[in-house]
Amino acid sequence: MVLTATLNAKGVYYEMLNRHIRELVAKGETTVILENVLGQRYIGGGLNADVTITINGTPGQDLGAFMNGPAIIVHGNAQDGIGNTMNAGTIVVHGK
């Protein structure tokens, strides 16, 4: 069963956004959609779950750092440091 949650990241500090993502994954969400992302760091960092995170916007540094298995799809541009020390998973960036 696919459980989908959507979060509006506009103006949300990166620590709070990542906390919300972890809470959703812990509750069994398999798809998390992030809207209005603008520079929030460490999205997907350290996650070890079968989850797909779709990002609409531009994530900050260290996207997917220390990640173990999730898939991250970015609809926008991304900064350097993507997948920094990532162990497993997929990161796709549909940007320039």
C-alpha positions, 0 to 999 in steps of 0.5 A: 500500500502506498501512503503519500504525504505532502509537506509545504517547506516554504519558510520551514527551517531545515531541522524542522523539515527533516524532523517532519520527514522522519516522523512521516517515514516512521509512521509508514509513509512510502512517498513524501512530496515536498513543495516549495523547497528552497535551500533546506539542507540534509533532506533524506540524510541518514534515512534507512527506509523504502521511501520516495521523496519528491522535491519540488524546488531547490534543496540545499547542501548534502542532499541524501547524505548518509542515506541507505536506500531511499529514492529522491527525485528533484524537480528543480536544480540542486547544489553540490554535495548531493549524495555526500557519503551516501551508502545506497539509494537513488537521487535523480535531479531534473534541473539544469 
